[in-house]
């Protein structure tokens, strides 16, 4: 289980890299009046996927903590809830085809990805008691 916990801790850096790529790409697309391409959809899907992997690793850790009888509702419960919110936001990134202009899709993608990343960062701060590498 220590390996899963370690992977969960280090996976956040992959999450951060993918999030920054998505934020930059969506901001450029929004401000540059670009068309949504397959690459944009792939980046949005990658971000949602990386966030989901992080949540699954976290849930495995929570189950382990529950099995040990060391579950702390304030710490572990809030961490799980905040993680679920961050993942839900990541899955709302609207790079699918719809009736809105591409700039609106980029703008929504930028905002949702940024808010999801902020929730993830706040989640790390919550569980660790501050920002630590």
C-alpha positions, 0 to 999 in steps of 0.5 A: 500500500505504501507504493500506491500512496507514493504513486498518488503523491507523485502523480500530482506532478503529472497532473500539474503538467497536463493541467498547465498544458491544457490551460495554456492551450485553451487560453491561446485558443480562446484569445487567438480565435482558433478553431477547436481541433482534435488536439484540443479534445485530446488534451481535455481528455488527457486532463480528465484521465489524469485527474481520474487516475489520481482519484482512483489512487486516492480512493484505494488509499482511503479504503486502506485507511478505513481498513486500518481504522485510522480514517479521519473524517475531517482530513480524509473525508474532506480530501476525498470530497475535494478530489471528487469535485476537482475530477468532476470539474475536469470532466466538464471541460467542453471540447466536444462539438456543440452549438457554441462558438469555438471561443466559448468552448475554449473559454469554458475549457480554460476556466473549468481546467483552472478551477479544477487545478485550483481545487486540486492544489487546495486539496494538497494543501488541505491534506498536507497542512501546507504546500510541500513538494 
